[in-house]
Amino acid sequence: MKIDTNTTIYALIGNPVAKSLSPFIHNYVFDFLNQNKIYIAHKVSKEILLNVLEGVKALGYVGINVTIPHKIDVIKYLDDLDETAKKIGAVNTIKIVEGKLIGYNTDGIGFLDMLEENEVQLSGKKILVLGAGGAARAISITLAGTQISHLSVRNRTNERADLLIAELTQINNEVVFSNASKKQSFREFNLVINATSIGMFPNIDEIPIDLELINEDAILCDIVYKPHLTKFLKLGLEKGRKVIFGIEMLIAQALASQEIWQETKMDKVEIKRELQERLELLI
């Protein structure tokens, strides 16, 4: 990696950021594309968020990723939002154009890209989303705009699931939306998505749902990427089910950020393959 006075700077802001994989992913992409760019991580507390945003503009940064706890708070400091970020109500990507901060959210876009890569057809699908937090919200709102037939949310807090369902109903009146928090069987669903942190290191023996309650043909997707093979997916593989790994979504949403910053579509097949192989060794 060559760094000189012409190097363009990108960054991640959040707290904590010490164990983030974003610098590895984005710097790999810049090297792969032979671009004179660098991506760094800044630990940023809520108290200095506005100062940091003013600072990166003044220093000539071009793009920023935003992680916890700033995805919602950052919105009030932005000059504009794209429509997807407005619907989701959270930002994970910022592009700086002529001193203006423009916010985007690539979580949902990345999720759809990941499904496409895995040849998952959404038309007519019945989907169960586990969780109603930030990731579940981004995924559900994005899926609500597709040709699925039914999306149901299961969450520990019934009221939070109800709130998300109410929002989804406003997006697409041709899709059935329901609260599955009190259901005991989930055999009607074709795709089950764990959008919670259940199963994440160090709680690797936890699973978000009993697989015996799910249709044998259902595709299992987990947004947790550490460990790479969560217990949820491991049990699914043992039963011969198709599974989709969390690391795939992490890569897909990062590359979606790259396309926003670079204003061009990328040939992502080789990049994704190389990145996934390298990241699996890291985690």
Stockholm file with secondary structure:
# STOCKHOLM 1.0

chainA/1-283         MKIDTNTTIYALIGNPVAKSLSPFIHNYVFDFLNQNKIYIAHKVSKEILLNVLEGVKALGYVGINVTIPHKIDVIKYLDDLDETAKKIGAVNTIKIVEGKLIGYNTDGIGFLDMLEENEVQLSGKKILVLGAGGAARAISITLAGTQISHLSVRNRTNERADLLIAELTQINNEVVFSNASKKQSFREFNLVINATSIGMFPNIDEIPIDLELINEDAILCDIVYKPHLTKFLKLGLEKGRKVIFGIEMLIAQALASQEIWQETKMDKVEIKRELQERLELLI
#=GR chainA/1-283 SS CCCCTTCEEEEEEESSCTTCSHHHHHHHHHHHTTCSEEEEEEECCGGGHHHHHHHHHHTTCCEEEECTTCTTGGGGGCSEECHHHHHHTCCSEEEEETTEEEEECCHHHHHHHHHHHTTCCCTTCEEEEECCSHHHHHHHHHHHTTTCSEEEEECSSHHHHHHHHHHHHHHCTTSEEEECTTCSCBTTCSEEEECSSTTCTTCTTCCSSCGGGBCTTCEEEECCCSSSSCHHHHHHHHTTCCEECHHHHHHHHHHHHHHHHHTSCCCCHHHHHHHHHHHHHHC
#=GC SS_cons         CCCCTTCEEEEEEESSCTTCSHHHHHHHHHHHTTCSEEEEEEECCGGGHHHHHHHHHHTTCCEEEECTTCTTGGGGGCSEECHHHHHHTCCSEEEEETTEEEEECCHHHHHHHHHHHTTCCCTTCEEEEECCSHHHHHHHHHHHTTTCSEEEEECSSHHHHHHHHHHHHHHCTTSEEEECTTCSCBTTCSEEEECSSTTCTTCTTCCSSCGGGBCTTCEEEECCCSSSSCHHHHHHHHTTCCEECHHHHHHHHHHHHHHHHHTSCCCCHHHHHHHHHHHHHHC
//
